[in-house]
Amino acid sequence: MATLFDRQHFEELKRMNAEWESKFRQLCPDFEVTNRSGRKLKPLYSPLDVGDLDYERDLGFPGEYPFTRGVYVTMHRGRLWTMRQFSGYGTARDSNRRYHFLLDRGQTGLSVAFDMPTIMGYDSDHPRAHGEVGMCGVAIDSLKDMEILFDGIPLDKVSTSMTINAPAAILLCFYICVGEKQGVSSQKLRGTIQNDILKEYIAQKSWIFPPEPSMRIITDIFAFCSEHVPKWNTISISGYHIREAGSTAAQELAFTLADGFAYVEAGIATGLDVDEFAPRLSFFFNAHLDFFEEIAKYRAARRIWARKMKNKYGAKKKESLLMRFHTQTAGCTLTAQQPENNIVRTAYEAMAAALGGTQSLHTNSMDETLALPTEKAVQIALRTQQILAYETGVTHTIDPLAGSFYVEYLTNKLEEEAETYFQKIDDLGGVIKAIEAGFFQKEIADAAYRYQKEIERKEKIVVGVNEFVLEDEKLEIDILKVDPRVEEEQRKALKKLREERDNDGVRRALDELKQAAMGTDNLLPRILACSRLYCTLGEMIAVLKEVFGEYKEPIVY
């Protein structure tokens, strides 16, 4: 093994380090720091902390195994990350205007936020949708809405990410149909559906069906897209929401990758070759405020994924080993107090994502803790990325923090902690068994509780919240308010759609979808057929619920 540091000098270095630390302790006898994950940190790191680091085995070069330093040879020197602001609100027409606004200002990819009824599989006229239509994202009830959403946006020129999980197959089919109407073959479509149901059971809680049929739908998507939509990322395995729920960086890393391995195993179990579908698996991470730990997290993630895919799952294609990921700055770090401070928080988080080698990035707007962002706020968020890309020099060299004793220590430590979690999950019988046992949920809840208590005790400072507080602070920023007319407009549009479409064809298509769900046929062709006839999202979900049932979370004390 060719380690990076000369072992002959280690004993002398130990002696010198001990002398230095003695001087430090005399000056700072009470020094003790823990990072946001609760890890105790030393005041100084040296080769003693990464003495076994082997360059070829542990680091390598960008675009080469184990991809610690980046998945592509040129990284951001050759191509910047995609600037993809997550947005959507009100009607499809409202959101379409916002997309054109962002594209006109230099955004390089689209990212669709759906409202809660859409996320939960309800049409806008369902009783459970009342009061929620268009409030936290765009309302999409049918192909008709999707056509309006992408009006004037050529789907062969942009890549689109859609944050949708339980109904992901349906929204993907709507998108494919819009492409057909524009004359764009599904072979040319580029983008991502989140489609990560396991993290819904773990953290975000917007599920519909139980795990087994949910995994079937996901593997159907893998199989269908590998043949018909080959440039599409079939899943975005998401640590973001795990972190937003209160996890540590190590938990985000471990739980996200464990979910990823579960999807790989599910695909293999259906008879797919791992190299058929693994190249289109993608990831989605949080960019939190512990700057160096976040960079180390991304580096560790790439290394773990490559090693496991090669050594455990037998992937042979280089593309199957590449962990490509989108990053979003941390919503949970935004504060309602002194909201302009959020611009600064977001900038640091975005820089960590860039230095960590992200493939695309969303920067949160300063007002998102209060409401959906205004045009002014979202423009500042986009400009934050553009300043980062074009003015700071972070793209001048690849993985510039490699070799930092501290960053390499953190990278190794996060990998070790992830491996410990993988073993615990295996001991519980795998990801789904661990979900059913409440393991992930309890781990995240405990971590969130610990961090909240640290804030309350002022062991962790949040500027403007528990320190540097302004007395009698007045909120002086504009807030976006969604007009209540949205729900009424959606209901009227749905009524008109149902009156004008071929309802005999709709009934036949829905029945054929039900029959496919009761059997083993791939569901995507049936969902596509329903979509082309303007079956609604809620109608298709209702049919699938008849066959698959609905998930009820177990109660864990």
N, C-alpha and C positions, 0 to 999 in steps of 0.2 A: 504493500500500500504506500503510495506516494503522498504523504501528508503535506499540508501547505507550510507547516512551520518546522523549524529545525529542532529535533528533540534533544540534541546535545546541549542546547542552551536553556532547556526548560527548568532545570534545577536552579540555575543561576537566576532565571527570571522569577521563579517562585520566591527566592530570597529577596530580590529587589521589590517585588510586589508586596511582600509582607512588611518590609520597611516603610514603603509608601503608605500602606493602609494604616500602620501604627501612627504615622504623622497625621493622616486624615482624621482618625478617631480622636486624637487629642484636640483637634480643632473643631470637630463636629461629633461629639460623643453620643448624641441622641439621634443621629441620622438614621432614618429608616423610611424607605419609599416603596409603595406598591403601585403597580400600574392599574389600569382600569379593570384588568382581568383578575386582580388580586395577587399577582405574582410579585414576590419581593425582589427588588432590584439592587444590585451592587452599585456603588458610586463610580466604578470604573471596570471596563472589560478589556481583556488582553488576549494574546494567543493561548493563555492558560485555559480560557473558556471555550475555545474551538480548536484545541490541539489536534483532534483526530480528523479535521476537515480534509477531505481528499478532493482536489479540484475536479478531476475527471469524473469521479463517482458521484459527488454531491453537487457540483456546480455545472461544469461543462460550459458550452457556449450557447448563445441565443440560437434557437432553432435546432438544437441538438439535445439528445437525451442526456440528463433527465429533465431538461427544459426549465430548470430552476430560474435561469436568467432570461426566459422568455420563449414563447412558442414559435416565433418567426425569426429568421436570420437577421432581418433589418429592423424589426420592431418599429418604434415610432420614428426612426431615421428614414425608413422607407415609406411609411404611411401612418398618419395620425390616427388616434382612436376615433371611432364614430361618435359624434356629438348628438346624443339622442335624448332630448328632453321629454320626460314622461308627462303626457298631457291629454286632456279630454274632459269635457263637462257639458251639461245640458243636452241639447239635441245633436244629432249628427252634423247638422248644418253649423251650429255654434262651434263644434270642435274642428270642423273642416276649415273654418276661418282662422282658428288658432294655429292649425298646422301650416297654412299658407303664410301666416305671420312669422312663424319660426323659420320656415324654409327660406323666406325672403331675407332673413337676418343671419343666415349662414349655418343653420342647423343642417347636419348631414345625414340624419336618419330619423325615422318616426318611432314613437313609442306610445301605444294607446292605453289610456286609463279608462276602464269601464265602470259604470255605476254598480251599486250593490245588487239591484235586481238582476242585472245581466250576469254578474259574477255568481249569483246563487241560482240561476236558471229560471228566473221568473220574467214573464212579459210585463211591460209597463202598465197593463190594465189588470194585473193580478192584485188581489187585496193586500198581499204582503209587500207589494211594491209601493203602496201609497206613502207619499212623503219622501221617498228616496230616489225618485226618478231623476236622473241627471245630476244628482247632488254631489257625488264624489267622483264622478267620471261620466263618460258618455253613455247614453241609453241606446243599446242596439237590440232590436227585437227581431229583425229579419234581414235578409239580403238587401231589401230596399234601403234600410238605414245604412248598411255597409257601402252601398253604391254612393249615397250622399256623402258619407264620411270621407271617401277618397275621390270625390269629384275634382277633376282638374289635376290630380296627382298621378302621374304615370307609374304604374307598379313595376315596370321594367327598369325604372331609373332610381328607385329608392328601396332601401330595406326597411322593413317594418317589424317592430317588436310589439307583441300583444300580451299584456299582463292578464292572463285568464287561465284558470286551472280546471275545475270540474267540467265546464262546458267548452274546453279548448278545442276539441275536435270540430264542434259546430262553428265556432268563430273562424277556424282555419278554412273550413269549407266555404263559408261566406266569402272569405278573402280570395280563395281560388276562383269562385264564381265571378267576383268583380274583375279579376284578371281576364277571365274568358270574355267578359263583355267589353273589355278594353282591347281584346285581341292579343293578350299576353299569355303565352303558354305557362302552365304550372311548372314546367321544366326551368323557366327563367325566374320564377319568384324567389326573392331573397328576404329572409327575416327569421323571426323566432316566435314561438308560442311558449309561454311559461310552462304550463302543462305539468306542474310539479305537485301532485296531489299528496305525496307523503309529508311534505312540509306543512301542508294545510292541516293534517291530523296533528302534527307536532306543534305548530305555532300560530298560524293565521286563522284557522277554523272555518274557512269558507269551502267546505266540502259539500257534496250532494250524495254520492253513492258510497257504499262500503268499499273497503280496500280492494277486495278481489276483482270485482267488475271494473273498478277504477283503473287497476293495473292492466286489465285486458284492453281497455280503451287506449291506454298509453302505448302498449305494444302493437296494437292495430295501427296507430299513428306511425310508429317506427317503420313497420312493414310497408305501409302505403306510401309514405314519403320517400323511402329509399328508392322506390321505383318511379313515382310520379312527380315528386317535388324535391329533387335531389339537392338543391341549394338551400333548403329550409332547415333551420335548427329545430328539431322536433321537440326539444324540451330545454328549459332553462332551470337547471337544478339550483334551488334558491336558498342561499344562506341569509340573504338580506332580511327576510321576515323572521328568521330564527334570532338574528341579532336584535331586530326591532322589538322582539318580545322580551328581551332582557338577557340574552346569553352573553357569555364571554367570547373573546376571539377564538380561543381553543375549541369551545363548544360549537361555535358557528362553523369552524373549519371541519371538525370531526363529524358533526351531524349532517352537514351538507354532503360531504364525501360519502358517508355511509348511505345516504339516500341514493347518491349516484351509483354506487356499487349495487344497490338493490335493483335499480332500473336495468343495469347491465345484466344481472342475473335473471331478471324477469324476461328480458329479450332473448337471452340464450335458451331459457326454459321453453320458449315457444318454438324453438327450432331455428331461430335466426342466427347466422354467423355473426360473431361480435364485430367483425370488420364491415358488416353490411350497414350497421346502424350507429356504432360508436363514433364515427367521424362527425356526426351531426348532433351529438350531445354537447350542450353548452352549459355555462354556469353563471350565477348571478350573486355577487358578493356585496356586502356593506362596506362603506368606507367610513370608519369611526374616527374618533379624535386622537387616539393614542398613535401618533404618527408612525413611529418606527415599528410598532407591533403590527400595524395594518400592512405595511410593506412586507414584513416577514411572513405574514399570513398568506399573502398571494404567492410568494416564492415557495413556501412549504406546500401549498395546495398543488401547484404544478408538479412538484417533485413526487409527492405521494401518488397523485393520479397516474403519472407516467409509469411509476414502478409497479403499481398494482395492476394496471391494465396489461402491462407486458408480462409480469411474472405470475400473476394469479389467474388472469382471464385469457391469456394467450393471444392477445391482440398482436397482429403482425404489421398492419399498416401504420405508418408514422402518424397519420391523421387521427388514428384511434387513441394515440397517447397524448394528444395535445389538449390541455385544459384551456379552452378559450372562454373568456368570461366578460360579462358586463358588470359595471359597478355603479351603484347609486350612493351618493353621500347620505349620511345617517339622519333620517327623519327624527329619530328619538333624541338627537342632540340639539335640535332646534328649540328655542325658547320663545314663549309668548312675551316675556319681559325683554325689553330692549331689542326688538326683533332685528334691527339693523346689524347687531352683532352676528346674526346668523350668516351674513354674507362672508364674514371672516372665517367662521367655522367651516363653512362649505368650501372655501378656497383651500384651506389646509387639507381637508379630507380629499378634495379632488387631486391635490398634488400627490398625496400618498397613493392614490389609485394610479396616477400616471407613472410615478416612480416604481410602482409595483407591477406595471406591464399590462394594464387593462386593455381590452379590445374595443370597448365602447363605454360611454360615461354619461350619467345624468347628474346634474348638479341641482340640488334643491333650491327653491326660492325662499327668500327671507320670511315670507308671510305664510308658508305652508303649515305652520303649527296652528294658524288661526283659520285658514280657509284655503280653497284652491287659489293658485297664484294669479295675480293680475298680470296684464301684459307688461307693465313696467318691471315687476319683480322677476318674471320669467326671462325678460331680456337681460337683466343684470346677471341672472344665473347662467345664461348662455354666454354672455360676455366674459364671465369668470373662466369658463373653459377656454375661450379664445385667447384671453390674456395668458393663461397658463401655457397654452400650446405655442403661441407665437412670440411671447415676450420674456418668459422666465428662463429659457435655456434648458428645461428639463428633457427636451427631446434631442439634445445635442449628442448624448452618449447613452448607451443601453445599460440598464441595471447599474447605475453609478454607485450604489451603496454596497455592491458586492465586495466582500473582503473586509467590511466593517466588522470589528470583533463583536460589537453589540448586535448588529443586524443578523450576522451569521449565527450567533448564540440564540437569538430569538427564533430564527428559522428552524434550527435544530430542535429547540425546546417545544415549539408548537407541533412539530412532526411527532415528537415523542408523546406529547399529551394526546394527540389525535389517535395514535396507535393504542394507547391505553383505553380510550373510549371505544375504539373498534372492538377490542377484546371484550369489554363489558357488554356491548351490543350483541356480539356473537354468543356470549354466555347466556343471554336472555332469549336466544333463538332467532335473532335477526331483527331487522328494522320494524316489521309489522308487529311482531310479538312484543318488542320493546314499546311501541306506541300503545298497544293494548294494555301493557302493564303500567303505563303512565310514566315511564322512565324519562323520556325526553322532556315531557312537560314539567316534571318535578325538578330536574336539573336546571332548566331555564328559570323556573319560578324562584328557586333558591338563589341563583346568581343575581336575578333582578332585585330580590329582597335585600341581599347583602349590599349591593351598590346603592340602593335607595337609603339604607341606614347610614352608609358612609357620607352621603350628601347631607343628611339630616345632622350628623355629628360634625360636619364641616371637615371631614377627613379628605373629601374630594370637593374642590371648589368649582362651582358653575357660575360664571360671571353674570351678574344681574339677577341671580336667583337666590343664592345663599351667601353671596359676598358682592361688594361693589353695587349694592342695591340703590336704586333711585327712589326716594320718598315721593309719594304722590305722582308716580309716573303716569303720563297720559299717552294713550296709543295714538300715534300721529301718522299712520299709514293707511292707505286705501285698502279695502277688503272687497274681493270679488263675491257678489251675491248672485246665486242662480235664481232666475225668475221662476215663480211657481207655474207660469204658463207652460213650462217644459212638459210637465206631466199631462196637462190637458192636450197639448199638441200631439204628444206620443199616443195618447188614447184615441184621438180622432184619426191619426194616421193608421193605427192598427185596425180600427173599425173599417176604414176605407179599403185597406189591403185585403181584409178577409172577404169583403163584398165583391172585389174585382178579380181575385185570383181564381184559378181552376180548382174549386174545392173538391170535386170528385177525384182529381189527380192527387190532391193533398191527402185525402183519406187513404188512397191506395199506397202512396209513398210512405205514409206513417205506419200503415199496417206492415209493409215490407221491412221497414226499419225494426219494428217489433219482432217480426219473425227472425230476422238476422240476429237480434239480441238474444233471442231464446236459443239460437243455435251457436255455431262457432265461426260463421263467416265474418270476414273483416267488415267492420261497421262503416268505414269511411265512404265507400261507394254509395251506400244507402243514405248516409247523411248528406252527401253531395246531391243526390237525386231529390231529397226533400228540400234542400236549400234552393235549387234551381226553380222549384215550384212555389217558392215563397212560404213554405212552412215556417212558423215562427220558432224562435229559440225555446220558448216555454212549451210549445206543443211537442217538440222533439224530446225535451227533457222529461216531460210528463209520461211519454211512451216508454222511455228507458227506465223511469222510476217504477213503472208497472212490473218490469222484468227484474230489475236489479235491487229495488228497494232503496231505502235511505239510511245513511249512517247515523248511529247514535253513539256519542262519545261515552266510554265507560267512566263511571264516577270513581275517582281515586282520592283517598283521604290522606 
